[in-house]
Amino acid sequence: MFVVGASGAGKSTFIKLIMHEETPNTGEVIVNGYKMSQIRRKDIPYLRRTMGIVFQDFRVIPTMNVFDNVAFTLRAVGASTREIRRKVSHALSMVGLGAKARSFPTELSGGEQQRVGLARALVNNPSLIIADEPTGNVDPNMSYEIVELLTEINRRGTTVVMVTHEHQLVRDFNRRVIMLEGGTVVADNSEGAV
């Protein structure tokens, strides 16, 4: 689904609520079985392992090659070397970067760097991908490529929540659209048009 709205509408707060970086003043937020009002501090890392995050600014580590950028999260949770090799290779192949595993971020285009971020979000097989303006720093052709990848990931069973200002993408991909205004949902359309 797409989340749209003007600057200040509440899109970033919406994402922070899902990731439990913020707590709601009222109501209840439930993500992957975790109630945000009741989650214990020690369970927050486990909640976050059920999701992958794709950022607008790529957030690749410039001193690490593509493989190590994607492997970073798996190493942080103590995955075995064998599991890391298998999962990273699979994630890189899904985003079309299998041949770039040993390349460094400075050797990649902006679109390729964004696909590294997408592979990193996918590598732990999350049930939810949050894409925060993933097309904001790439050209229009790459924007469509990234949304097509996210659409394919969604077809395979992963929930994808994409925050965007690009209304043409929203129209072209015809998915559920939630429009925020002043921190309130003002439209929720499953046909994709707002």
Phi, psi and chi 1 to 4 in degrees:
 res  aa     phi    psi   chi1   chi2   chi3   chi4
   1 MET       -  155.3   81.2  171.2  152.9      -
   2 PHE  -102.7  143.4  -67.2  105.0      -      -
   3 VAL  -117.1  121.3  178.0      -      -      -
   4 VAL  -126.4  163.8  -61.1      -      -      -
   5 GLY   158.3  159.3      -      -      -      -
   6 ALA   -67.7  168.2      -      -      -      -
   7 SER   -57.5  135.4  -67.9      -      -      -
   8 GLY    84.6    3.6      -      -      -      -
   9 ALA   -73.7  -22.5      -      -      -      -
  10 GLY   118.3   10.3      -      -      -      -
  11 LYS   -63.7  -45.8  -60.9 -179.0  -56.9  -66.3
  12 SER   -66.4  -39.0  -66.3      -      -      -
  13 THR   -63.6  -40.2  -59.1      -      -      -
  14 PHE   -56.0  -47.1  178.1   74.6      -      -
  15 ILE   -65.7  -42.9  -72.1  173.8      -      -
  16 LYS   -63.2  -33.8  -72.3  176.3 -178.6  179.8
  17 LEU   -65.9  -42.0  -72.5  167.0      -      -
  18 ILE   -63.7  -39.6  -68.1  171.4      -      -
  19 MET   -85.3   -1.9  -66.4  171.7   29.2      -
  20 HIS    60.5   37.8 -163.7   62.9      -      -
  21 GLU   -87.7  -18.7  -72.3 -178.4    1.8      -
  22 GLU  -133.9  155.9  -59.2 -130.3   -0.9      -
  23 THR  -114.3  136.8  -53.6      -      -      -
  24 PRO   -68.4  146.3   24.1  -30.8      -      -
  25 ASN   -71.9  -38.3  -63.4  -26.6      -      -
  26 THR  -140.9  167.2   60.8      -      -      -
  27 GLY    79.1 -171.5      -      -      -      -
  28 GLU  -135.6  136.4 -176.7   65.9   74.1      -
  29 VAL  -115.2  123.3  176.4      -      -      -
  30 ILE  -121.9  123.4  -58.1  169.6      -      -
  31 VAL  -128.6  121.0  179.4      -      -      -
  32 ASN    49.3   40.8  -66.1  -24.9      -      -
  33 GLY    86.8   -4.9      -      -      -      -
  34 TYR   -98.0  125.6  -69.3   91.8      -      -
  35 LYS   -86.9  119.6  -76.8 -173.3  172.7 -175.8
  36 MET   -64.0  -27.6  -61.4  -60.3  119.6      -
  37 SER   -76.1  -17.2   63.6      -      -      -
  38 GLN  -117.8   -5.1  -62.5  174.2    0.0      -
  39 ILE   -65.1  136.4 -167.5  168.5      -      -
  40 ARG   -84.4  148.3  -65.1  176.5  -62.9 -170.8
  41 ARG   -51.3  -40.6 -179.7 -179.5 -134.3   81.8
  42 LYS   -70.0  -16.4   69.1 -179.8 -176.7  113.7
  43 ASP   -92.6  -10.9  -68.4  -31.1      -      -
  44 ILE   -59.4  -43.4  -65.8  169.9      -      -
  45 PRO   -60.4  -33.4  -23.1   32.3      -      -
  46 TYR   -70.2  -38.6  -62.6  103.2      -      -
  47 LEU   -57.1  -49.2  160.4   72.0      -      -
  48 ARG   -67.3  -23.0  -68.6 -176.3 -178.9  153.2
  49 ARG   -72.2  -15.3  -73.0  180.0 -165.5  171.3
  50 THR   -85.4   -0.6   69.8      -      -      -
  51 MET  -133.1  154.9   56.9 -176.8   77.8      -
  52 GLY  -118.2  143.2      -      -      -      -
  53 ILE  -119.4  132.4  -45.2  -64.4      -      -
  54 VAL  -117.0  121.9 -177.0      -      -      -
  55 PHE  -101.4  156.0  -60.1   97.8      -      -
  56 GLN   -62.5  -37.9  176.8  179.1   -8.0      -
  57 ASP   -94.3   22.8   58.9   -1.9      -      -
  58 PHE    68.1  -49.4  -42.4  139.1      -      -
  59 ARG    54.9   39.5  -60.0 -147.6 -177.5  158.8
  60 VAL   -83.0  151.9  -68.0      -      -      -
  61 ILE   -92.4  113.8  -58.3  166.0      -      -
  62 PRO   -63.0  -24.3   16.3  -22.8      -      -
  63 THR   -88.5   -0.5   56.8      -      -      -
  64 MET  -113.0  144.8  -69.8 -176.6  178.8      -
  65 ASN   -73.9  175.1   65.1   28.4      -      -
  66 VAL   -57.2  -47.7  167.4      -      -      -
  67 PHE   -56.5  -49.3 -176.6   93.7      -      -
  68 ASP   -68.2  -32.4  -70.3  -27.8      -      -
  69 ASN   -60.7  -43.4  -99.0  -77.4      -      -
  70 VAL   -74.7  -36.0  176.7      -      -      -
  71 ALA   -72.4  -17.5      -      -      -      -
  72 PHE   -50.2  -48.7 -174.8   79.0      -      -
  73 THR   -67.4  -36.8   43.8      -      -      -
  74 LEU   -67.0  -39.6  -67.9  172.9      -      -
  75 ARG   -64.8  -36.6  -71.6 -174.4  177.8  121.6
  76 ALA   -64.0  -28.5      -      -      -      -
  77 VAL   -98.4    6.3  -61.9      -      -      -
  78 GLY    81.5   27.3      -      -      -      -
  79 ALA   -66.9  152.6      -      -      -      -
  80 SER   -73.2  158.4   70.3      -      -      -
  81 THR   -58.1  -41.4  -57.8      -      -      -
  82 ARG   -62.7  -45.7 -176.8  174.1  172.8 -149.6
  83 GLU   -63.5  -41.2 -177.6 -178.4   12.5      -
  84 ILE   -61.2  -48.3  -70.8  169.4      -      -
  85 ARG   -56.7  -47.6 -111.2 -175.7  -85.7  127.7
  86 ARG   -64.9  -49.8 -178.6  179.5   54.9   79.6
  87 LYS   -68.9  -40.7  -74.1 -175.4  167.8 -174.5
  88 VAL   -66.7  -43.5  171.1      -      -      -
  89 SER   -59.5  -42.9  -65.0      -      -      -
  90 HIS   -64.1  -46.4  177.8   68.1      -      -
  91 ALA   -63.0  -42.8      -      -      -      -
  92 LEU   -65.6  -37.2  -71.4  175.6      -      -
  93 SER   -68.1  -35.7  119.1      -      -      -
  94 MET   -61.1  -35.5  -82.3 -174.6   73.4      -
  95 VAL   -98.7    9.6  -60.1      -      -      -
  96 GLY    74.9   28.0      -      -      -      -
  97 LEU  -120.1   18.7  -69.8  176.0      -      -
  98 GLY   -53.8  -36.9      -      -      -      -
  99 ALA   -79.6   -7.7      -      -      -      -
 100 LYS  -106.4   14.1  -58.5  -93.0 -174.6  170.0
 101 ALA   -55.6  -34.5      -      -      -      -
 102 ARG   -96.7    1.9  -61.8  -66.9  165.3 -146.5
 103 SER   -77.7  153.6  -61.2      -      -      -
 104 PHE  -100.1  155.6  -77.4   84.2      -      -
 105 PRO   -50.9  -35.5  -31.2   38.2      -      -
 106 THR   -66.7  -16.3   55.8      -      -      -
 107 GLU   -93.5    2.8  -58.3  169.4  -53.4      -
 108 LEU  -112.1  152.6  -56.6  175.6      -      -
 109 SER   -74.1  169.0   69.4      -      -      -
 110 GLY   -59.5  -41.2      -      -      -      -
 111 GLY   -64.4  -38.5      -      -      -      -
 112 GLU   -67.8  -38.5  -72.0  170.2  -31.9      -
 113 GLN   -63.2  -37.9  -71.3 -176.9   52.6      -
 114 GLN   -66.4  -35.9 -172.3   58.3  -69.2      -
 115 ARG   -68.6  -29.5  -73.9 -170.1  -80.3  155.0
 116 VAL   -62.7  -45.0  170.8      -      -      -
 117 GLY   -60.4  -38.2      -      -      -      -
 118 LEU   -68.1  -42.9 -176.3   52.1      -      -
 119 ALA   -60.9  -41.0      -      -      -      -
 120 ARG   -62.7  -38.6 -171.9  175.9   45.4 -137.0
 121 ALA   -68.3  -30.5      -      -      -      -
 122 LEU   -85.8  -23.2  -71.8  170.3      -      -
 123 VAL   -58.6  -28.4   75.6      -      -      -
 124 ASN   -97.5   15.9 -148.1   21.3      -      -
 125 ASN    50.9   57.9 -164.4   28.3      -      -
 126 PRO   -73.9  158.7   31.1  -36.8      -      -
 127 SER   -86.4  -11.8   57.2      -      -      -
 128 LEU  -140.3  130.3  169.5   64.7      -      -
 129 ILE  -112.1  127.9  -63.8  -84.0      -      -
 130 ILE  -108.1  118.9  -61.1  169.3      -      -
 131 ALA  -113.0  107.1      -      -      -      -
 132 ASP   -95.0   98.6 -173.5    7.5      -      -
 133 GLU    50.7   51.2  -65.1  -80.8   -3.3      -
 134 PRO   -68.1  -12.5   30.3  -37.3      -      -
 135 THR  -106.3    5.8   59.1      -      -      -
 136 GLY   -66.5  -25.8      -      -      -      -
 137 ASN  -117.5   22.8  -72.9  -32.7      -      -
 138 VAL  -128.5  163.8  -63.3      -      -      -
 139 ASP   -72.3  165.1   64.7   64.3      -      -
 140 PRO   -57.4  -39.4  -26.6   34.7      -      -
 141 ASN   -63.3  -43.1  -71.5  -21.8      -      -
 142 MET   -68.0  -32.1 -176.0   52.5   64.7      -
 143 SER   -57.3  -46.6  -67.6      -      -      -
 144 TYR   -65.2  -39.2  -83.5   85.1      -      -
 145 GLU   -61.7  -43.1 -148.3  174.0  -68.3      -
 146 ILE   -65.4  -43.3  -72.2  166.7      -      -
 147 VAL   -68.6  -33.9  178.3      -      -      -
 148 GLU   -63.5  -41.0  -76.1  169.8   -7.3      -
 149 LEU   -62.0  -45.2  -82.8  167.2      -      -
 150 LEU   -62.9  -36.7  -69.7  168.2      -      -
 151 THR   -64.9  -42.0  -59.1      -      -      -
 152 GLU   -64.8  -40.5 -179.8   55.6   30.6      -
 153 ILE   -61.3  -41.0  -69.7  161.0      -      -
 154 ASN   -64.7  -40.8  177.3 -115.2      -      -
 155 ARG   -60.0  -29.6  -82.4 -168.0 -157.6  107.9
 156 ARG   -82.8    0.0  -65.7  177.1 -176.3 -162.4
 157 GLY   113.0    0.6      -      -      -      -
 158 THR   -93.1  132.2  -58.3      -      -      -
 159 THR   -71.8  133.6  -60.4      -      -      -
 160 VAL  -123.5  123.6  176.2      -      -      -
 161 VAL  -114.3  115.3  175.7      -      -      -
 162 MET  -118.1  120.0  179.6  174.6  155.4      -
 163 VAL   -88.1  130.8  172.0      -      -      -
 164 THR  -152.5  155.5 -173.6      -      -      -
 165 HIS  -103.6   -5.7  -76.7  102.1      -      -
 166 GLU   -86.0   89.5  -63.8 -172.4   46.5      -
 167 HIS   -65.2  -27.4  -67.8  -80.7      -      -
 168 GLN   -65.1  -40.4 -170.5   59.4   48.8      -
 169 LEU   -60.9  -43.5  -78.7  175.1      -      -
 170 VAL   -59.1  -45.2  173.0      -      -      -
 171 ARG   -66.0  -43.5  -76.4 -171.1  -69.9  -82.8
 172 ASP   -69.2  -31.4  -69.6  -10.7      -      -
 173 PHE   -96.0   -9.1  -78.9   89.1      -      -
 174 ASN    45.6   60.3 -161.8   30.7      -      -
 175 ARG  -117.2  177.4  -65.9  -74.9 -166.8 -152.0
 176 ARG   -58.6  138.5 -179.6  178.8  178.5 -173.0
 177 VAL  -127.8  127.8  179.1      -      -      -
 178 ILE  -111.8  124.1  -67.0  177.9      -      -
 179 MET  -105.8  128.6  179.3  177.7  -90.2      -
 180 LEU  -107.3  146.7  -61.1  175.5      -      -
 181 GLU  -149.8  119.9 -168.0  175.2  -74.3      -
 182 GLY    58.8   33.4      -      -      -      -
 183 GLY    80.8    8.6      -      -      -      -
 184 THR  -121.3  142.3  -58.6      -      -      -
 185 VAL   -74.6  116.6  174.1      -      -      -
 186 VAL  -104.6  -12.9  -65.8      -      -      -
 187 ALA  -155.2  142.6      -      -      -      -
 188 ASP  -142.2  101.4 -176.9  -10.9      -      -
 189 ASN  -120.2  116.6 -172.1  -27.2      -      -
 190 SER   -76.0  -14.4   60.2      -      -      -
 191 GLU   -86.6   -5.7  -79.9   86.1   50.3      -
 192 GLY    95.9  -15.1      -      -      -      -
 193 ALA   -99.8  133.4      -      -      -      -
 194 VAL  -122.3      -  173.2      -      -      -
